[in-house]
Amino acid sequence: MREVVLLSCKDCKNRNYATKKDKKKQTGKLEVMKYCKHCNKHTLHKETKA
């Protein structure tokens, strides 16, 4: 079952992206390099609680 998760910037802590994740296949927290419009650069975004 896929669930919606929020991604927040590691530097400024803003929640910038929402994506879907399969909870059965990926049990750990999702970490992706994405562009943060508040920091004006690519930063690490981690999964947060909704």
PQR file with spaces between the fields and no chain letter, atoms N, CA, C, O and H, PARSE charges and radii, in Angstrom:
ATOM       1  N    MET     1       0.835   -1.185    0.000 -0.4000 1.5000
ATOM       2  CA   MET     1       0.000    0.000    0.000 -0.0000 2.0000
ATOM       3  C    MET     1       0.880    1.248    0.000  0.5500 1.7000
ATOM       4  O    MET     1       1.817    1.356    0.791 -0.5500 1.4000
ATOM       5  N    ARG     2       0.578    2.167   -0.872 -0.4000 1.5000
ATOM       6  CA   ARG     2       1.364    3.396   -0.977 -0.0000 2.0000
ATOM       7  C    ARG     2       0.731    4.477   -0.109  0.5500 1.7000
ATOM       8  O    ARG     2      -0.489    4.634   -0.069 -0.5500 1.4000
ATOM       9  H    ARG     2      -0.184    2.080   -1.514  0.4000 1.0000
ATOM      10  N    GLU     3       1.589    5.213    0.582 -0.4000 1.5000
ATOM      11  CA   GLU     3       1.128    6.295    1.444 -0.0000 2.0000
ATOM      12  C    GLU     3       1.848    7.584    1.081  0.5500 1.7000
ATOM      13  O    GLU     3       2.982    7.558    0.604 -0.5500 1.4000
ATOM      14  H    GLU     3       2.580    5.085    0.550  0.4000 1.0000
ATOM      15  N    VAL     4       1.186    8.705    1.307 -0.4000 1.5000
ATOM      16  CA   VAL     4       1.764   10.017    1.031 -0.0000 2.0000
ATOM      17  C    VAL     4       2.686   10.397    2.183  0.5500 1.7000
ATOM      18  O    VAL     4       2.303   10.301    3.349 -0.5500 1.4000
ATOM      19  H    VAL     4       0.265    8.726    1.694  0.4000 1.0000
ATOM      20  N    VAL     5       3.907   10.830    1.855 -0.4000 1.5000
ATOM      21  CA   VAL     5       4.859   11.300    2.865 -0.0000 2.0000
ATOM      22  C    VAL     5       5.319   12.707    2.481  0.5500 1.7000
ATOM      23  O    VAL     5       5.343   13.059    1.302 -0.5500 1.4000
ATOM      24  H    VAL     5       4.219   10.908    0.908  0.4000 1.0000
ATOM      25  N    LEU     6       5.679   13.500    3.478 -0.4000 1.5000
ATOM      26  CA   LEU     6       6.184   14.854    3.251 -0.0000 2.0000
ATOM      27  C    LEU     6       7.697   14.855    3.366  0.5500 1.7000
ATOM      28  O    LEU     6       8.263   14.164    4.212 -0.5500 1.4000
ATOM      29  H    LEU     6       5.659   13.214    4.436  0.4000 1.0000
ATOM      30  N    LEU     7       8.352   15.637    2.509 -0.4000 1.5000
ATOM      31  CA   LEU     7       9.802   15.774    2.547 -0.0000 2.0000
ATOM      32  C    LEU     7      10.146   17.177    3.021  0.5500 1.7000
ATOM      33  O    LEU     7       9.608   18.161    2.514 -0.5500 1.4000
ATOM      34  H    LEU     7       7.891   16.198    1.822  0.4000 1.0000
ATOM      35  N    SER     8      11.047   17.264    3.998 -0.4000 1.5000
ATOM      36  CA   SER     8      11.457   18.575    4.505 -0.0000 2.0000
ATOM      37  C    SER     8      12.948   18.763    4.297  0.5500 1.7000
ATOM      38  O    SER     8      13.724   17.808    4.339 -0.5500 1.4000
ATOM      39  H    SER     8      11.484   16.465    4.410  0.4000 1.0000
ATOM      40  N    CYS     9      13.332   20.010    4.072 -0.4000 1.5000
ATOM      41  CA   CYS     9      14.732   20.378    3.857 -0.0000 2.0000
ATOM      42  C    CYS     9      15.511   20.197    5.160  0.5500 1.7000
ATOM      43  O    CYS     9      15.038   20.561    6.236 -0.5500 1.4000
ATOM      44  H    CYS     9      12.702   20.786    4.038  0.4000 1.0000
ATOM      45  N    LYS    10      16.707   19.632    5.041 -0.4000 1.5000
ATOM      46  CA   LYS    10      17.532   19.409    6.228 -0.0000 2.0000
ATOM      47  C    LYS    10      18.076   20.726    6.780  0.5500 1.7000
ATOM      48  O    LYS    10      18.261   20.854    7.990 -0.5500 1.4000
ATOM      49  H    LYS    10      17.091   19.337    4.166  0.4000 1.0000
ATOM      50  N    ASP    11      18.332   21.702    5.912 -0.4000 1.5000
ATOM      51  CA   ASP    11      18.923   22.972    6.351 -0.0000 2.0000
ATOM      52  C    ASP    11      17.896   23.925    6.965  0.5500 1.7000
ATOM      53  O    ASP    11      18.086   24.399    8.085 -0.5500 1.4000
ATOM      54  H    ASP    11      18.181   21.598    4.929  0.4000 1.0000
ATOM      55  N    CYS    12      16.816   24.206    6.245 -0.4000 1.5000
ATOM      56  CA   CYS    12      15.867   25.221    6.721 -0.0000 2.0000
ATOM      57  C    CYS    12      14.600   24.626    7.343  0.5500 1.7000
ATOM      58  O    CYS    12      13.770   25.367    7.868 -0.5500 1.4000
ATOM      59  H    CYS    12      16.662   23.821    5.336  0.4000 1.0000
ATOM      60  N    LYS    13      14.442   23.314    7.292 -0.4000 1.5000
ATOM      61  CA   LYS    13      13.318   22.586    7.921 -0.0000 2.0000
ATOM      62  C    LYS    13      11.958   22.876    7.304  0.5500 1.7000
ATOM      63  O    LYS    13      10.939   22.534    7.905 -0.5500 1.4000
ATOM      64  H    LYS    13      15.116   22.712    6.865  0.4000 1.0000
ATOM      65  N    ASN    14      11.901   23.493    6.124 -0.4000 1.5000
ATOM      66  CA   ASN    14      10.624   23.736    5.452 -0.0000 2.0000
ATOM      67  C    ASN    14      10.171   22.472    4.737  0.5500 1.7000
ATOM      68  O    ASN    14      10.982   21.749    4.158 -0.5500 1.4000
ATOM      69  H    ASN    14      12.728   23.771    5.635  0.4000 1.0000
ATOM      70  N    ARG    15       8.867   22.212    4.783 -0.4000 1.5000
ATOM      71  CA   ARG    15       8.305   21.066    4.081 -0.0000 2.0000
ATOM      72  C    ARG    15       7.978   21.497    2.658  0.5500 1.7000
ATOM      73  O    ARG    15       7.029   22.247    2.432 -0.5500 1.4000
ATOM      74  H    ARG    15       8.209   22.798    5.254  0.4000 1.0000
ATOM      75  N    ASN    16       8.766   21.019    1.704 -0.4000 1.5000
ATOM      76  CA   ASN    16       8.667   21.495    0.326 -0.0000 2.0000
ATOM      77  C    ASN    16       7.976   20.527   -0.616  0.5500 1.7000
ATOM      78  O    ASN    16       7.346   20.970   -1.577 -0.5500 1.4000
ATOM      79  H    ASN    16       9.537   20.410    1.888  0.4000 1.0000
ATOM      80  N    TYR    17       8.066   19.232   -0.386 -0.4000 1.5000
ATOM      81  CA   TYR    17       7.589   18.246   -1.342 -0.0000 2.0000
ATOM      82  C    TYR    17       6.717   17.204   -0.666  0.5500 1.7000
ATOM      83  O    TYR    17       6.890   16.902    0.514 -0.5500 1.4000
ATOM      84  H    TYR    17       8.577   18.872    0.394  0.4000 1.0000
ATOM      85  N    ALA    18       5.774   16.654   -1.430 -0.4000 1.5000
ATOM      86  CA   ALA    18       4.971   15.516   -1.010 -0.0000 2.0000
ATOM      87  C    ALA    18       5.142   14.440   -2.074  0.5500 1.7000
ATOM      88  O    ALA    18       5.090   14.735   -3.268 -0.5500 1.4000
ATOM      89  H    ALA    18       5.633   16.899   -2.389  0.4000 1.0000
ATOM      90  N    THR    19       5.344   13.211   -1.656 -0.4000 1.5000
ATOM      91  CA   THR    19       5.523   12.099   -2.577 -0.0000 2.0000
ATOM      92  C    THR    19       4.887   10.859   -1.985  0.5500 1.7000
ATOM      93  O    THR    19       4.445   10.869   -0.836 -0.5500 1.4000
ATOM      94  H    THR    19       5.386   12.972   -0.686  0.4000 1.0000
ATOM      95  N    LYS    20       4.838    9.789   -2.769 -0.4000 1.5000
ATOM      96  CA   LYS    20       4.263    8.536   -2.298 -0.0000 2.0000
ATOM      97  C    LYS    20       5.368    7.512   -2.095  0.5500 1.7000
ATOM      98  O    LYS    20       6.373    7.511   -2.806 -0.5500 1.4000
ATOM      99  H    LYS    20       5.197    9.781   -3.702  0.4000 1.0000
ATOM     100  N    LYS    21       5.164    6.636   -1.105 -0.4000 1.5000
ATOM     101  CA   LYS    21       6.166    5.630   -0.768 -0.0000 2.0000
ATOM     102  C    LYS    21       5.452    4.328   -0.443  0.5500 1.7000
ATOM     103  O    LYS    21       4.400    4.329    0.196 -0.5500 1.4000
ATOM     104  H    LYS    21       4.347    6.637   -0.527  0.4000 1.0000
ATOM     105  N    ASP    22       6.033    3.211   -0.891 -0.4000 1.5000
ATOM     106  CA   ASP    22       5.493    1.891   -0.575 -0.0000 2.0000
ATOM     107  C    ASP    22       6.054    1.449    0.772  0.5500 1.7000
ATOM     108  O    ASP    22       7.248    1.172    0.887 -0.5500 1.4000
ATOM     109  H    ASP    22       6.887    3.210   -1.410  0.4000 1.0000
ATOM     110  N    LYS    23       5.207    1.383    1.780 -0.4000 1.5000
ATOM     111  CA   LYS    23       5.639    1.081    3.148 -0.0000 2.0000
ATOM     112  C    LYS    23       6.159   -0.340    3.295  0.5500 1.7000
ATOM     113  O    LYS    23       7.006   -0.595    4.151 -0.5500 1.4000
ATOM     114  H    LYS    23       4.237    1.608    1.686  0.4000 1.0000
ATOM     115  N    LYS    24       5.671   -1.278    2.474 -0.4000 1.5000
ATOM     116  CA   LYS    24       6.105   -2.675    2.585 -0.0000 2.0000
ATOM     117  C    LYS    24       7.512   -2.882    2.028  0.5500 1.7000
ATOM     118  O    LYS    24       8.297   -3.633    2.605 -0.5500 1.4000
ATOM     119  H    LYS    24       4.983   -1.071    1.779  0.4000 1.0000
ATOM     120  N    LYS    25       7.838   -2.230    0.921 -0.4000 1.5000
ATOM     121  CA   LYS    25       9.138   -2.419    0.274 -0.0000 2.0000
ATOM     122  C    LYS    25      10.241   -1.574    0.901  0.5500 1.7000
ATOM     123  O    LYS    25      11.381   -2.027    1.002 -0.5500 1.4000
ATOM     124  H    LYS    25       7.200   -1.619    0.452  0.4000 1.0000
ATOM     125  N    GLN    26       9.923   -0.367    1.319 -0.4000 1.5000
ATOM     126  CA   GLN    26      10.913    0.529    1.902 -0.0000 2.0000
ATOM     127  C    GLN    26      10.513    0.846    3.337  0.5500 1.7000
ATOM     128  O    GLN    26       9.579    1.609    3.578 -0.5500 1.4000
ATOM     129  H    GLN    26       8.997    0.002    1.237  0.4000 1.0000
ATOM     130  N    THR    27      11.228    0.253    4.280 -0.4000 1.5000
ATOM     131  CA   THR    27      10.854    0.416    5.683 -0.0000 2.0000
ATOM     132  C    THR    27      11.541    1.604    6.336  0.5500 1.7000
ATOM     133  O    THR    27      11.037    2.135    7.325 -0.5500 1.4000
ATOM     134  H    THR    27      11.987   -0.368    4.084  0.4000 1.0000
ATOM     135  N    GLY    28      12.690    2.035    5.800 -0.4000 1.5000
ATOM     136  CA   GLY    28      13.422    3.160    6.385 -0.0000 2.0000
ATOM     137  C    GLY    28      12.870    4.498    5.922  0.5500 1.7000
ATOM     138  O    GLY    28      11.915    4.558    5.147 -0.5500 1.4000
ATOM     139  H    GLY    28      13.099    1.604    4.997  0.4000 1.0000
ATOM     140  N    LYS    29      13.488    5.572    6.410 -0.4000 1.5000
ATOM     141  CA   LYS    29      13.076    6.922    6.023 -0.0000 2.0000
ATOM     142  C    LYS    29      13.642    7.259    4.648  0.5500 1.7000
ATOM     143  O    LYS    29      14.771    6.895    4.320 -0.5500 1.4000
ATOM     144  H    LYS    29      14.264    5.523    7.039  0.4000 1.0000
ATOM     145  N    LEU    30      12.844    7.956    3.856 -0.4000 1.5000
ATOM     146  CA   LEU    30      13.226    8.354    2.512 -0.0000 2.0000
ATOM     147  C    LEU    30      14.112    9.594    2.571  0.5500 1.7000
ATOM     148  O    LEU    30      13.789   10.561    3.260 -0.5500 1.4000
ATOM     149  H    LEU    30      11.927    8.251    4.123  0.4000 1.0000
ATOM     150  N    GLU    31      15.244    9.564    1.839 -0.4000 1.5000
ATOM     151  CA   GLU    31      16.160   10.710    1.753 -0.0000 2.0000
ATOM     152  C    GLU    31      16.488   10.961    0.292  0.5500 1.7000
ATOM     153  O    GLU    31      16.962   10.061   -0.402 -0.5500 1.4000
ATOM     154  H    GLU    31      15.507    8.778    1.279  0.4000 1.0000
ATOM     155  N    VAL    32      16.237   12.186   -0.185 -0.4000 1.5000
ATOM     156  CA   VAL    32      16.426   12.532   -1.589 -0.0000 2.0000
ATOM     157  C    VAL    32      17.058   13.912   -1.689  0.5500 1.7000
ATOM     158  O    VAL    32      16.729   14.804   -0.908 -0.5500 1.4000
ATOM     159  H    VAL    32      15.852   12.917    0.378  0.4000 1.0000
ATOM     160  N    MET    33      17.973   14.095   -2.655 -0.4000 1.5000
ATOM     161  CA   MET    33      18.510   15.421   -2.946 -0.0000 2.0000
ATOM     162  C    MET    33      17.510   16.150   -3.845  0.5500 1.7000
ATOM     163  O    MET    33      17.245   15.711   -4.964 -0.5500 1.4000
ATOM     164  H    MET    33      18.240   13.370   -3.290  0.4000 1.0000
ATOM     165  N    LYS    34      16.958   17.260   -3.357 -0.4000 1.5000
ATOM     166  CA   LYS    34      15.979   18.037   -4.100 -0.0000 2.0000
ATOM     167  C    LYS    34      16.331   19.517   -3.998  0.5500 1.7000
ATOM     168  O    LYS    34      17.119   19.924   -3.144 -0.5500 1.4000
ATOM     169  H    LYS    34      17.174   17.616   -2.448  0.4000 1.0000
ATOM     170  N    TYR    35      15.731   20.320   -4.888 -0.4000 1.5000
ATOM     171  CA   TYR    35      15.953   21.757   -4.870 -0.0000 2.0000
ATOM     172  C    TYR    35      15.043   22.407   -3.834  0.5500 1.7000
ATOM     173  O    TYR    35      13.840   22.148   -3.810 -0.5500 1.4000
ATOM     174  H    TYR    35      15.091   19.990   -5.582  0.4000 1.0000
ATOM     175  N    CYS    36      15.610   23.241   -2.987 -0.4000 1.5000
ATOM     176  CA   CYS    36      14.847   23.991   -1.989 -0.0000 2.0000
ATOM     177  C    CYS    36      14.755   25.438   -2.444  0.5500 1.7000
ATOM     178  O    CYS    36      15.775   26.107   -2.607 -0.5500 1.4000
ATOM     179  H    CYS    36      16.587   23.452   -3.006  0.4000 1.0000
ATOM     180  N    LYS    37      13.539   25.922   -2.650 -0.4000 1.5000
ATOM     181  CA   LYS    37      13.369   27.300   -3.128 -0.0000 2.0000
ATOM     182  C    LYS    37      13.674   28.318   -2.045  0.5500 1.7000
ATOM     183  O    LYS    37      13.930   29.481   -2.357 -0.5500 1.4000
ATOM     184  H    LYS    37      12.711   25.379   -2.517  0.4000 1.0000
ATOM     185  N    HIS    38      13.656   27.916   -0.780 -0.4000 1.5000
ATOM     186  CA   HIS    38      13.963   28.831    0.314 -0.0000 2.0000
ATOM     187  C    HIS    38      15.480   28.995    0.495  0.5500 1.7000
ATOM     188  O    HIS    38      15.954   30.081    0.830 -0.5500 1.4000
ATOM     189  H    HIS    38      13.448   26.971   -0.526  0.4000 1.0000
ATOM     190  N    CYS    39      16.231   27.920    0.273 -0.4000 1.5000
ATOM     191  CA   CYS    39      17.694   27.971    0.392 -0.0000 2.0000
ATOM     192  C    CYS    39      18.364   28.336   -0.936  0.5500 1.7000
ATOM     193  O    CYS    39      19.539   28.701   -0.953 -0.5500 1.4000
ATOM     194  H    CYS    39      15.846   27.038    0.001  0.4000 1.0000
ATOM     195  N    ASN    40      17.632   28.241   -2.040 -0.4000 1.5000
ATOM     196  CA   ASN    40      18.144   28.488   -3.392 -0.0000 2.0000
ATOM     197  C    ASN    40      19.296   27.568   -3.762  0.5500 1.7000
ATOM     198  O    ASN    40      20.249   27.993   -4.415 -0.5500 1.4000
ATOM     199  H    ASN    40      16.677   27.945   -2.026  0.4000 1.0000
ATOM     200  N    LYS    41      19.211   26.300   -3.343 -0.4000 1.5000
ATOM     201  CA   LYS    41      20.225   25.307   -3.710 -0.0000 2.0000
ATOM     202  C    LYS    41      19.660   23.906   -3.508  0.5500 1.7000
ATOM     203  O    LYS    41      18.598   23.732   -2.909 -0.5500 1.4000
ATOM     204  H    LYS    41      18.437   25.956   -2.812  0.4000 1.0000
ATOM     205  N    HIS    42      20.384   22.910   -4.016 -0.4000 1.5000
ATOM     206  CA   HIS    42      20.013   21.519   -3.823 -0.0000 2.0000
ATOM     207  C    HIS    42      20.465   21.078   -2.435  0.5500 1.7000
ATOM     208  O    HIS    42      21.634   21.228   -2.079 -0.5500 1.4000
ATOM     209  H    HIS    42      21.247   23.051   -4.502  0.4000 1.0000
ATOM     210  N    THR    43      19.540   20.537   -1.660 -0.4000 1.5000
ATOM     211  CA   THR    43      19.835   20.076   -0.307 -0.0000 2.0000
ATOM     212  C    THR    43      19.203   18.706   -0.094  0.5500 1.7000
ATOM     213  O    THR    43      18.372   18.256   -0.884 -0.5500 1.4000
ATOM     214  H    THR    43      18.590   20.415   -1.950  0.4000 1.0000
ATOM     215  N    LEU    44      19.605   18.070    0.963 -0.4000 1.5000
ATOM     216  CA   LEU    44      19.044   16.775    1.329 -0.0000 2.0000
ATOM     217  C    LEU    44      17.668   16.985    1.948  0.5500 1.7000
ATOM     218  O    LEU    44      17.513   17.790    2.866 -0.5500 1.4000
ATOM     219  H    LEU    44      20.280   18.435    1.604  0.4000 1.0000
ATOM     220  N    HIS    45      16.669   16.263    1.445 -0.4000 1.5000
ATOM     221  CA   HIS    45      15.314   16.315    1.980 -0.0000 2.0000
ATOM     222  C    HIS    45      15.001   14.974    2.600  0.5500 1.7000
ATOM     223  O    HIS    45      15.221   13.932    1.982 -0.5500 1.4000
ATOM     224  H    HIS    45      16.795   15.609    0.699  0.4000 1.0000
ATOM     225  N    LYS    46      14.483   14.990    3.829 -0.4000 1.5000
ATOM     226  CA   LYS    46      14.172   13.769    4.550 -0.0000 2.0000
ATOM     227  C    LYS    46      12.680   13.667    4.802  0.5500 1.7000
ATOM     228  O    LYS    46      11.973   14.671    4.880 -0.5500 1.4000
ATOM     229  H    LYS    46      14.304   15.836    4.331  0.4000 1.0000
ATOM     230  N    GLU    47      12.215   12.424    4.927 -0.4000 1.5000
ATOM     231  CA   GLU    47      10.817   12.166    5.224 -0.0000 2.0000
ATOM     232  C    GLU    47      10.464   12.642    6.628  0.5500 1.7000
ATOM     233  O    GLU    47      11.224   12.434    7.574 -0.5500 1.4000
ATOM     234  H    GLU    47      12.790   11.608    4.863  0.4000 1.0000
ATOM     235  N    THR    48       9.299   13.287    6.755 -0.4000 1.5000
ATOM     236  CA   THR    48       8.832   13.754    8.054 -0.0000 2.0000
ATOM     237  C    THR    48       7.424   13.228    8.310  0.5500 1.7000
ATOM     238  O    THR    48       6.789   12.676    7.412 -0.5500 1.4000
ATOM     239  H    THR    48       8.681   13.457    5.987  0.4000 1.0000
ATOM     240  N    LYS    49       6.951   13.398    9.507 -0.4000 1.5000
ATOM     241  CA   LYS    49       5.588   12.989    9.851 -0.0000 2.0000
ATOM     242  C    LYS    49       4.600   13.961    9.227  0.5500 1.7000
ATOM     243  O    LYS    49       4.876   15.157    9.125 -0.5500 1.4000
ATOM     244  H    LYS    49       7.466   13.847   10.237  0.4000 1.0000
ATOM     245  N    ALA    50       3.474   13.458    8.819 -0.4000 1.5000
ATOM     246  CA   ALA    50       2.450   14.284    8.171 -0.0000 2.0000
ATOM     247  C    ALA    50       1.700   15.164    9.130  0.5500 1.7000
ATOM     248  O    ALA    50       0.812   15.910    8.718 -0.5500 1.4000
ATOM     249  H    ALA    50       3.250   12.486    8.902  0.4000 1.0000
